[in-house]
């Protein structure tokens, strides 16, 4: 299942999707994100999975530069995720 976090406004769509079937809960995305967007918590089945912090969901587009810009800066949530469970819409 894909969990989508984010919003849409006049400037675009800003969603981070995490495929909870692929996520192994390793926490590498949380450790790598300089803005602390991710956290690892148990899902409804007590499996640890990455999530976007609820308090940051409405500001993702301002906090995160998106995959394309972030990848030129070095390690990012995409490059450290061993299961490719994370996607950005921008």
C-alpha positions as CSV (number, residue, x, y, z in Angstrom):
1,X,0.0,0.0,0.0
2,X,1.2,3.5,-0.8
3,X,0.8,6.1,1.9
4,X,0.7,9.6,0.5
5,X,1.7,12.7,2.5
6,X,1.4,16.2,1.3
7,X,-0.8,18.7,-0.4
8,X,-1.7,20.5,-3.6
9,X,-1.8,24.3,-4.0
10,X,-1.6,26.9,-6.8
11,X,2.1,26.2,-7.4
12,X,1.8,22.4,-7.7
13,X,1.5,19.1,-6.1
14,X,3.8,18.2,-3.2
15,X,3.4,14.6,-2.1
16,X,5.8,12.1,-0.8
17,X,4.6,8.5,-1.2
18,X,6.0,5.7,0.8
19,X,5.2,2.1,-0.3
20,X,4.6,0.5,3.0
21,X,4.8,-3.0,1.4
22,X,8.4,-2.2,0.3
23,X,9.6,-0.2,3.3
24,X,11.6,-2.3,5.7
25,X,11.7,0.3,8.5
26,X,15.5,0.7,8.4
27,X,15.3,4.4,9.2
28,X,18.0,5.4,6.7
29,X,15.6,8.0,5.2
30,X,15.0,9.6,8.6
31,X,18.7,9.7,9.4
32,X,19.6,11.3,6.0
33,X,16.9,13.9,5.7
34,X,18.4,17.2,6.9
35,X,14.9,18.6,7.6
36,X,13.8,15.7,9.7
37,X,10.7,15.0,7.6
38,X,10.7,11.2,8.2
39,X,10.2,9.1,11.2
40,X,9.9,5.4,11.7
41,X,6.9,4.1,13.6
42,X,4.9,0.9,13.8
43,X,2.0,0.6,11.3
44,X,-1.4,-1.0,12.1
45,X,0.3,-4.5,11.9
46,X,3.2,-3.5,14.2
47,X,5.6,-3.4,11.3
48,X,8.1,-0.5,11.5
49,X,7.7,1.7,8.5
50,X,8.8,5.2,7.5
51,X,6.3,8.0,7.6
52,X,6.3,11.8,7.1
53,X,5.9,13.6,10.4
54,X,2.3,14.6,10.6
55,X,3.3,18.1,11.8
56,X,5.3,18.6,8.6
57,X,2.8,17.3,6.0
58,X,1.4,20.7,5.2
59,X,4.8,22.2,4.7
60,X,6.6,19.5,2.7
61,X,6.9,21.6,-0.4
62,X,8.7,24.4,1.5
63,X,10.9,22.1,3.5
64,X,12.0,19.5,0.9
65,X,13.5,20.6,-2.4
66,X,12.2,17.5,-4.1
67,X,14.1,14.5,-5.5
68,X,15.7,16.2,-8.5
69,X,17.2,19.1,-6.6
70,X,18.2,17.0,-3.6
71,X,20.0,14.3,-5.5
72,X,22.7,16.7,-6.6
73,X,23.4,17.5,-2.9
74,X,24.6,14.0,-2.0
75,X,22.9,11.2,-0.1
76,X,19.1,11.7,0.1
77,X,16.1,9.7,1.1
78,X,15.9,8.0,-2.4
79,X,19.5,7.1,-2.6
80,X,19.7,5.6,0.9
81,X,16.5,3.6,0.7
82,X,17.5,0.0,0.0
83,X,14.0,-1.0,-1.2
84,X,13.1,2.1,-3.4
85,X,10.0,2.7,-1.3
86,X,10.0,6.5,-1.5
87,X,8.6,8.7,-4.3
88,X,8.2,12.5,-4.7
89,X,5.6,14.1,-6.9
90,X,7.9,17.1,-7.6
